[in-house]
Amino acid sequence: MATRAEPAQAPLPERRPELDAIRMLVVIGLVFFHSALVFAADDDFYVKNAETTEAVMIIAGFGVVWAMPLLFLISGLGAWHSLQRRGAGGFASERLMRLGVPLVVATLVLNPLPQWLRLRSADADYHESYLGFLPRFYDVHLEPEEFPFLVQGEHFETGHLWFVVLLLAFSLMLVPLHRWLPRERVRRIGDRVAETTLHRRGVVFLPAVAFAAICAFAGLEEDYAGWHRWSYLLFFVAGYALAADDRFRTVMRRDAGAAAWLGALLFAAAGPGFALADEPFTEMTALATASRALFGAAGWCLVVAIPGLLDRRRLEQPRAAPDPTPTTRRRLYDYLAAAVLPLYILHQPIVVAVAYFVIGWSAPILVEYAVLVVIALILTLTAYELLVRRTRVTRFLFGMRPWAVSSNDLA
């Protein structure tokens, strides 16, 4: 039976350094975010400080509304370009290696530690050894209704790797669509839609209605950075669609300022409802539902605003001649850009391990938090440099190309 031939590889797209900068900002920011959860009054983090504060969730909420959605949008952009270069089969193989391999390795090797420390932190009489706990962590069963989180267990978890699980699932869902959809017809439809709508101001805000609806009626999920898991699919698909036509990028630049103001206002309007509702993530009262709808709309607006503003700023700057000798700043940028996925994988077990010892101190919250962040950052970067970056095998196991430095590891 004949199969459709894979397309020839397309040329590499223009490098967009602002997207690399966003990836780095979000992933490094997660060290600050997860360290803060140790001191949050309303969060069930692995280890908790005796003294907590409600201020953490108020401050962290503004990062939650845009950070992980923006990673999925950028990943959708990267997926479009990768599919054009590799074709459906090559893209699927590359995603399984670059996401599936580190997902399995980190889940089996790194994720038991936070769960074991949770038990030790919660119960002073818990003395089970780490090796003794491991069989309980690996005691799992399948739950198809939790797709794509099919593997479940009393102590087993994908933990912070939920992002990798969803990204791998969304990427593989694209493969049959890319292979079998009539692309020429889809392209013509896209051209017609773009020509009739993109010249109108404000059209970029229309997807906010869809995000408001899914947040309002499907609810939010605390385990996935506040958003419902299928909201992230919409962000991923939006990124894929935006990459297909450069006119969308022009519209994002044009309306970025208005999107920033509107997103901030919507987020502020959602705040009182989250503070006053008993169960704001799932409650179906008018107050909770309206607050979630405002949250969802705010998220889309901010996801439009941030890359749009950065793209606008980059284009307004005069282009300097390329420097044949990389500066220290450029070398650091390239180093961190290539490290994004390994740093994401490594950071949370390290934060939890450091926090386990820090919470025993008799010090003010700000002092403990500052020490926790500094030590966790140093150890995460050190682990990447010494345990991941230096060999081809470890680079492969953590989702890096063994043969080259790449800044597209979360694409």
C-alpha positions in Angstrom: 0.0 0.0 0.0 1.5 3.4 -1.0 2.1 5.9 1.7 2.3 9.7 1.4 5.9 10.7 0.9 7.5 12.8 3.6 8.2 16.4 2.6 11.8 17.5 2.0 13.3 19.4 4.9 12.4 23.1 5.0 15.1 25.7 5.8 15.6 26.6 9.4 13.3 29.4 10.6 14.5 32.8 11.7 15.9 32.6 15.2 13.7 34.5 17.6 15.8 35.2 20.6 13.0 36.7 22.6 11.3 33.3 22.7 14.5 31.7 24.0 14.6 34.4 26.6 11.0 33.7 27.7 11.9 29.9 28.1 14.9 30.7 30.2 12.9 33.2 32.3 10.1 30.8 33.0 12.3 27.8 33.8 14.7 29.7 36.1 11.7 31.5 37.6 10.3 28.1 38.6 13.1 27.8 41.2 11.8 31.0 42.8 8.1 29.8 42.4 8.5 26.4 43.9 10.8 27.6 46.6 8.0 30.1 47.6 5.4 27.3 47.8 7.4 26.0 50.9 6.1 29.1 52.7 2.6 29.3 51.1 -0.4 28.9 53.5 -2.8 27.5 50.9 -0.7 25.0 49.0 0.1 21.3 49.7 3.8 21.4 48.7 6.1 18.5 49.5 7.7 20.1 52.5 6.2 23.1 54.4 7.7 25.6 56.7 6.2 25.9 60.1 5.5 29.6 59.5 3.6 30.4 56.3 2.0 33.4 54.6 -0.9 34.0 52.3 1.1 36.6 50.4 2.9 33.9 48.4 -0.1 32.8 46.4 -1.2 36.3 45.8 2.2 37.2 44.3 2.7 33.9 42.6 -0.7 34.0 41.0 0.3 36.6 38.4 3.1 34.3 37.2 0.8 31.3 37.1 -1.7 33.1 34.7 0.9 33.4 31.9 4.1 31.4 32.5 3.2 27.8 31.7 0.6 28.8 29.0 3.4 30.8 27.3 5.7 27.8 27.3 3.0 25.7 25.5 2.3 28.5 23.0 6.1 28.7 22.2 6.2 24.9 22.0 3.4 25.0 19.4 5.3 27.5 17.4 8.4 25.2 17.5 6.2 22.1 16.6 5.0 23.8 13.4 8.6 24.5 12.2 9.8 21.0 13.3 7.0 19.3 11.3 7.8 21.3 8.2 11.5 20.3 8.4 11.2 16.6 9.5 7.8 15.5 8.3 5.3 13.6 10.5 7.5 10.5 11.0 10.7 12.3 11.8 8.8 14.7 14.1 7.3 11.8 16.1 10.6 10.1 16.5 12.3 13.2 17.5 9.6 14.0 20.1 9.8 10.5 21.6 13.5 10.8 22.0 13.7 14.4 23.2 10.7 14.3 25.5 9.9 10.6 26.1 13.3 9.5 27.1 13.9 12.2 29.8 10.3 11.7 31.0 10.9 8.1 31.7 14.4 8.6 33.2 13.4 11.5 35.5 10.2 9.8 36.6 12.0 6.7 37.7 15.2 8.2 39.0 14.4 11.7 40.3 10.7 11.8 41.2 10.7 9.3 44.1 12.8 11.7 46.2 10.2 14.5 46.7 7.6 12.0 47.6 9.8 10.3 50.2 10.7 13.7 51.7 7.0 14.6 51.8 6.4 11.5 54.1 9.4 12.3 56.3 8.5 15.9 56.6 4.9 15.3 57.5 5.6 12.5 60.1 8.4 12.7 62.6 7.9 8.9 63.3 8.4 7.9 59.6 11.8 6.2 59.4 11.4 4.1 56.2 14.6 4.2 54.2 14.7 5.6 50.7 15.4 2.2 49.2 12.6 0.7 51.2 10.2 3.4 49.8 11.1 2.9 46.2 8.9 -0.3 45.6 5.9 1.6 47.0 6.6 4.5 44.6 6.8 2.0 41.7 3.5 0.3 42.7 1.3 1.6 39.8 -1.8 0.9 37.8 -3.4 2.3 34.7 -6.2 4.8 34.8 -7.3 5.6 31.2 -9.8 8.2 32.3 -6.8 10.4 33.5 -5.4 10.6 30.0 -2.6 11.5 29.3 -1.6 10.7 32.9 -2.3 7.0 32.4 0.0 5.7 35.1 -1.2 6.2 38.6 -0.3 5.0 42.1 -0.7 5.9 45.8 2.8 7.4 45.9 3.7 7.4 42.2 3.6 10.8 40.4 5.0 12.5 37.3 5.2 15.6 39.6 6.5 18.7 37.9 7.0 16.6 34.7 3.3 17.0 34.0 4.5 19.6 31.5 6.6 17.1 29.6 3.7 14.5 29.7 1.3 17.0 28.1 3.7 18.4 25.6 4.6 14.9 24.4 0.9 14.0 24.2 0.0 17.2 22.3 2.9 16.7 19.9 2.0 13.1 19.0 -1.6 14.2 18.5 -0.4 16.6 15.8 1.2 13.8 13.8 -1.9 12.2 12.2 -3.4 15.6 11.6 -0.3 16.8 9.8 0.0 13.6 7.8 -3.7 13.3 6.6 -5.2 16.8 6.6 -5.5 18.3 3.1 -2.9 20.9 3.7 -3.4 23.0 0.6 -7.1 23.3 1.4 -6.3 24.2 5.0 -3.8 26.8 3.8 -6.4 28.4 1.5 -8.9 28.6 4.4 -6.3 30.1 6.6 -5.4 32.7 4.0 -9.1 33.6 3.6 -9.5 34.0 7.4 -6.4 36.0 7.7 -7.3 38.4 4.8 -10.8 39.1 6.2 -10.0 39.4 9.9 -6.4 40.4 10.7 -6.7 44.0 9.6 -9.4 44.5 12.3 -8.2 45.8 15.6 -9.0 43.5 18.6 -9.5 40.3 16.6 -6.5 38.8 18.5 -8.6 38.9 21.7 -11.3 36.6 20.3 -9.6 33.4 21.6 -9.9 34.8 25.1 -13.6 33.7 24.9 -12.6 30.1 24.5 -10.1 30.2 27.4 -12.7 31.9 29.6 -15.2 29.2 28.8 -13.0 26.2 29.5 -11.7 27.7 32.7 -15.2 28.7 33.9 -17.0 25.4 33.1 -14.2 22.7 33.1 -12.6 24.3 36.2 -9.0 24.7 37.1 -6.5 22.0 38.3 -4.1 22.9 41.0 -1.7 20.0 40.0 -1.1 21.6 36.6 -0.1 25.2 37.6 -3.7 26.3 38.1 -4.9 25.7 34.6 -7.1 22.9 33.4 -4.9 20.4 31.5 -6.9 20.8 28.2 -6.5 24.6 28.3 -2.8 24.0 27.6 -3.8 22.1 24.4 -5.5 25.3 23.2 -2.4 27.3 23.8 -0.3 24.7 22.0 -2.6 24.7 19.0 -2.7 28.5 19.0 1.1 28.6 18.8 1.0 26.0 16.0 -1.5 28.2 14.1 0.4 31.4 14.7 3.6 29.9 13.3 1.8 29.1 10.0 1.3 32.7 8.9 3.7 35.6 9.7 0.7 38.0 9.6 -0.4 36.7 13.0 3.0 37.7 14.4 2.4 41.3 13.0 -1.0 41.4 14.7 0.5 40.3 18.1 3.1 43.1 17.8 0.4 45.6 16.9 -2.0 44.8 19.8 0.5 43.8 22.4 0.2 47.0 24.4 -3.6 46.8 24.6 -3.3 43.1 25.4 -1.0 43.8 28.4 -3.3 46.4 29.9 -6.4 44.2 29.4 -4.7 41.1 30.8 -3.6 43.0 33.9 -7.1 44.4 34.4 -8.8 41.1 33.9 -6.4 39.4 36.3 -7.0 42.0 39.0 -10.8 41.6 38.5 -10.5 37.9 39.0 -8.6 38.2 42.3 -11.5 39.0 44.7 -13.5 35.9 43.6 -10.5 33.6 44.2 -10.1 35.1 47.6 -13.7 34.9 48.7 -14.9 31.6 47.2 -14.5 28.4 49.3 -13.3 26.3 46.3 -12.5 28.8 43.6 -10.9 26.2 41.3 -14.0 23.9 41.1 -16.9 25.6 42.7 -19.8 26.3 40.3 -21.2 29.3 42.1 -21.6 32.5 40.1 -18.7 34.2 41.8 -16.2 31.3 41.3 -17.3 30.7 37.7 -17.0 34.3 36.8 -13.6 34.6 38.4 -12.2 31.6 36.5 -13.6 33.0 33.3 -11.7 36.3 34.0 -8.6 34.3 34.8 -8.7 32.4 31.5 -9.3 35.6 29.4 -6.4 37.3 31.3 -4.1 34.4 30.5 -4.7 34.6 26.8 -4.2 38.4 26.8 -0.9 38.2 28.6 0.3 35.4 26.4 -0.3 37.7 23.4 1.2 40.7 25.1 4.6 39.3 26.4 6.0 37.9 23.1 4.4 40.7 21.2 6.1 43.4 23.3 9.4 41.7 23.2 9.2 41.1 19.4 8.3 44.8 18.9 11.2 45.9 21.1 13.6 43.6 19.2 12.5 45.0 15.8 12.8 48.6 16.9 16.5 48.1 17.9 19.1 48.8 15.2 20.8 45.6 14.0 24.4 45.5 14.8 27.0 43.7 12.7 27.6 40.2 13.9 30.5 39.9 16.3 32.9 37.1 15.4 34.0 36.9 19.0 31.1 36.0 21.3 30.7 38.2 24.4 30.4 36.8 27.9 26.7 37.7 27.8 26.2 35.9 24.5 28.0 32.8 25.8 25.8 32.8 29.0 22.7 33.2 26.8 23.6 30.3 24.6 24.6 28.1 27.6 21.2 28.7 29.4 19.2 28.4 26.2 20.6 24.9 25.6 20.0 24.0 29.3 16.3 24.8 29.5 14.9 21.3 29.5 17.5 19.7 31.8 17.2 22.6 34.3 13.4 22.1 34.2 13.8 18.4 35.0 16.4 18.9 37.7 15.1 21.9 39.6 12.2 20.6 41.7 13.8 17.6 43.4 16.7 19.9 44.3 14.3 22.6 45.7 12.5 20.0 47.8 15.7 18.4 49.1 17.2 21.8 50.1 13.9 23.0 51.6 13.7 19.8 53.7 16.8 21.1 55.7 16.1 24.8 55.5 12.6 24.6 57.1 14.2 23.4 60.3 15.9 26.7 60.9 14.7 29.4 63.3 14.9 32.3 60.9 12.5 34.8 59.3 10.6 33.6 56.2 12.5 36.0 53.9 15.9 34.8 55.1 14.9 31.1 54.7 13.5 31.8 51.3 16.5 33.7 50.0 18.9 30.9 51.2 16.7 28.3 49.7 16.6 30.0 46.3 20.3 30.7 46.2 21.3 27.1 47.2 18.8 25.5 44.9 19.9 27.6 41.9 23.5 26.8 42.5 22.9 23.1 42.9 20.6 22.9 39.9 23.2 24.6 37.6 26.0 22.5 39.1 24.1 19.3 38.5 23.4 20.3 34.9 27.1 21.2 34.3 28.7 18.2 36.0 26.0 15.4 35.6 24.3 16.2 32.4 26.1 18.4 30.0 29.5 16.8 29.8 28.7 13.4 28.2 26.8 12.3 25.1 24.9 9.7 27.1 23.7 12.0 29.8 22.8 14.7 27.3 20.6 12.2 25.5 19.0 11.0 28.7 18.0 14.6 29.6 16.5 15.5 26.2 19.5 17.3 24.7 21.0 16.6 21.3 24.2 14.7 22.1 25.9 16.1 19.0 25.1 19.8 19.2 24.0 22.6 21.5 20.4 23.6 20.9 18.1 26.2 22.3 14.9 24.4 21.1 14.7 21.7 23.8 11.2 22.9 24.8 10.0 23.5 21.3 
